[in-house]
Each structure stands twice: as structure tokens, then as C-alpha cells.
């Protein structure tokens, strides 16, 4: 194999290596973005699960019912005077 052929072969390997490094860098950035999005989704799912658990255990007040009861109490209190 001639010197020129060896140089050409080495330069092709170097170019291939550089392309692969660039591709790897691109995919690394994509992976980081996806992991960040996955983290947000996991937190959102956790919050949704907490809300579901609170609703199942009836720890959340029904605001409409609360306001109606409070208003009735205030109105009944005024009628007693």
C-alpha cells in the first residue's frame, strides 16, 4: 500500500471519527432534554396521584358546599337576632 493510500485511509478514519463524535454530542443533548421532560412528567404524575389520594380520602373540601354552608350559617345567625 502506498503512502498516499495510507494517508487517505487515515484521513477517512479521522473524518468518520469526527462525524461520530458530532452525532454522539447531538444525541447526548437530545437525551438531556428528554430526561428533563421525563422529570417534569414524573413530578406531574406524582402531584396527580396526591390529588387522587386526597379525593379518595375526602380530605379536600368542596368549595361550593363550604361556601353554601357558611352562607347559611351567616343567614341563620341574622334571622335569630
C-alpha positions, 0 to 999 in steps of 0.5 A: 500500500502506498503512502498516499493510500495510507494517508487517505485511509487515515484521513477517512478514519479521522473524518468518520471519527469526527462525524461520530463524535458530532452525532454522539454530542447531538444525541447526548443533548437530545437525551438531556432534554428528554430526561428533563421532560421525563422529570417534569412528567414524573413530578406531574404524575406524582402531584396527580396521584396526591390529588387522587389520594386526597379525593379518595380520602375526602380530605379536600373540601368542596368549595361550593358546599363550604361556601353554601354552608357558611352562607347559611350559617351567616343567614341563620345567625341574622334571622335569630337576632 
